[in-house]
Amino acid sequence: MRTTVAGLRYFLLGLMLSLPAFSGTAHAQAQESRAQDSRVEESQAQRQQVQPGNNAPVWREVRSGKEEYTSVKGRETGVLIQTEGETWRKLRNGPITFYGGWLVVLALITIGVFYKVRGPIGLHGTPSGKMIERFSSFERIAHWTVAISFCILAVSGLVMLFGKHVILPLIGHTLFSWLAELGKFLHNFTGPVFMFSIVVFALTFIRDNLPRAYDFTWLAKAGGVLSGEVVPAGRFNAGEKAWFWGGVIGLGVVSSASGLVLDFPNFDQSRSLMMLANIVHVIAALWFIIWSFTHIYLGTVGMAGAYEGMRNGYVDETWAREHAQYWYDEVKSGRRALPSGTSAPAATTAPQTQP
């Protein structure tokens, strides 16, 4: 007990002896602050003599980012000028726009050169004239909803990012302002449609896009695009699966999530969060667009029969056997139903469509 009392007594004595030191430090800091303020005021007074009306201290405080009083309630409403906004502007309008624009151009040039050298991917065998269902009506609606909404977002987004550098000098300020306003309107209202459609798309096609062992063989041989070899695949090959997971799901979710932050700024987001979301959105969207060029190319002029399959839902059996052999074998053997849920008939003629 005596030891405890003695220890407490020494502790209190030490605390009392240290208080003057702390007090002296605080007093010195206060004096230094007042001296600094005095020097600033003196410097400003001297500046006023040669520059009447100079209000540099006011703007110095404004640019400091310090939050002051305002009657407007909300996040960051007390900050008059956020200097980080200039950093965001330089990043977006500088390297992102410059390098992103050249990547878009380079991707288009590469595809054009590939088409000129390689030409469209055709069939090795002779078309049989027998058609097999590849996509049901619902699957095609899900695909085209994603595709159309994506194209609207891509075009309007490219106009907003590069329009003032490419289109504005050609059509002038008046026409470009209308085009930019239309693009912004379409972008904001098409975004939620795209977000909903990729959810439906993912649920519709996820089963056939799960990785399989034979996908690694397909990747190792690059699908036979360069060698001309027929490489067996499932309903979707490894390249299509990579686009499904990395493009539609991966970049689609990142673009959608960041787009939501930008589309609905009324949920009390900070300006720093909005700027970060914008940078993420632009970078993800640019990669999404660039990657989509390959998918669009192969789905139209790059591969014979691919577009007809998504437009009408049917492909020639020779096409199915060469591009989706494992899926074709399962359907023909009866181990798997057609996309519409029916079993494959022995022979199916092509549906009559308007040219």
Secondary structure as UniProt FT lines:
FT   HELIX           2..50
FT   TURN            52..53
FT   HELIX           56..63
FT   TURN            64..65
FT   TURN            75..78
FT   HELIX           84..91
FT   HELIX           92..96
FT   HELIX           97..118
FT   STRAND          131..133
FT   HELIX           137..166
FT   HELIX           168..205
FT   HELIX           207..209
FT   HELIX           213..220
FT   HELIX           222..224
FT   TURN            225..227
FT   HELIX           238..242
FT   HELIX           243..251
FT   HELIX           252..263
FT   TURN            265..266
FT   HELIX           271..299
FT   TURN            300..301
FT   TURN            304..305
FT   HELIX           306..312
FT   STRAND          314..316
FT   HELIX           317..323
FT   HELIX           325..333
FT   TURN            339..340
//
